[in-house]
Amino acid sequence: MRCLICHGEATHITPERGGPDWVSIRCGACEDYDVTETAIRRLKALDLDGRRDALQKAKGFARPGVQPMITSACLVTGEGTSE
């Protein structure tokens, strides 16, 4: 599979870690992160910088030692969109 952030090679690790409305991704460049189904749809509308910003926000929201989760709160409307 492809990473939702950088589009590099990634592994879908949801069976190991995911939940009913979110998935877990393992990417060599972006590291491990979770993303909600709603955020996945919105990430697709963002350019690379917008997707990276969302991941950085998720990392900032995460408690130490907890895998970051990209949610709608990590996505800024109107910035980083590809039009």
Wavefront OBJ file of the C-alpha trace (Angstrom):
o trace
v 0.000 0.000 0.000
v 0.982 3.662 -0.227
v 1.436 6.004 2.715
v -1.460 8.455 2.988
v 1.009 11.272 3.711
v 4.077 10.889 1.450
v 2.676 8.238 -0.940
v 5.776 6.117 -0.319
v 5.708 2.389 0.398
v 3.800 1.627 3.604
v 2.176 -1.198 5.525
v -1.425 -1.293 6.695
v -1.133 -2.484 10.312
v -4.801 -2.153 11.310
v -5.307 -5.858 12.145
v -2.522 -5.415 14.691
v -3.534 -1.995 16.052
v -6.569 -0.469 14.337
v -10.108 0.155 15.432
v -13.569 0.155 13.861
v -13.372 3.680 12.402
v -9.644 4.230 11.994
v -6.618 2.553 10.452
v -2.964 2.295 11.403
v -0.221 2.899 8.868
v 3.498 2.100 9.080
v 5.736 4.133 6.766
v 9.530 4.210 6.799
v 9.559 7.961 6.182
v 6.481 9.098 8.158
v 6.694 6.427 10.868
v 3.614 4.828 12.447
v 0.397 6.814 12.647
v -3.339 6.281 12.917
v -5.927 8.066 10.795
v -9.713 8.199 11.063
v -11.882 7.228 8.100
v -13.198 10.809 7.898
v -9.679 12.228 7.843
v -8.639 9.805 5.075
v -11.246 11.311 2.757
v -10.104 14.841 3.593
v -6.382 13.995 3.265
v -6.946 13.038 -0.364
v -7.827 16.677 -1.152
v -4.572 18.004 0.320
v -1.205 18.454 -1.335
v 1.961 16.972 0.199
v 2.590 19.985 2.452
v -0.990 19.897 3.739
v -0.741 16.171 4.498
v 2.595 16.636 6.283
v 1.129 19.501 8.309
v -1.742 17.258 9.393
v 0.690 14.568 10.551
v 2.768 17.131 12.453
v -0.368 18.417 14.202
v -1.309 14.847 15.135
v 2.175 14.308 16.574
v 1.799 17.526 18.547
v -1.567 16.405 19.966
v -0.297 12.923 20.907
v 0.788 12.185 24.451
v 4.381 10.961 24.846
v 4.644 7.316 23.878
v 1.261 7.295 22.101
v 1.000 6.813 18.357
v -0.304 9.992 16.676
v -3.818 9.932 15.215
v -4.806 12.169 12.322
v -8.373 13.363 12.863
v -10.425 16.144 11.304
v -9.006 18.460 13.988
v -5.572 18.039 12.350
v -6.822 19.224 8.959
v -7.026 22.920 8.174
v -9.646 23.799 5.578
v -8.381 25.940 2.716
v -4.664 25.358 3.248
v -2.630 22.864 1.288
v -5.448 21.977 -1.037
v -4.709 20.908 -4.543
v -6.986 22.733 -6.935
l 1 2 3 4 5 6 7 8 9 10 11 12 13 14 15 16 17 18 19 20 21 22 23 24 25 26 27 28 29 30 31 32 33 34 35 36 37 38 39 40 41 42 43 44 45 46 47 48 49 50 51 52 53 54 55 56 57 58 59 60 61 62 63 64 65 66 67 68 69 70 71 72 73 74 75 76 77 78 79 80 81 82 83
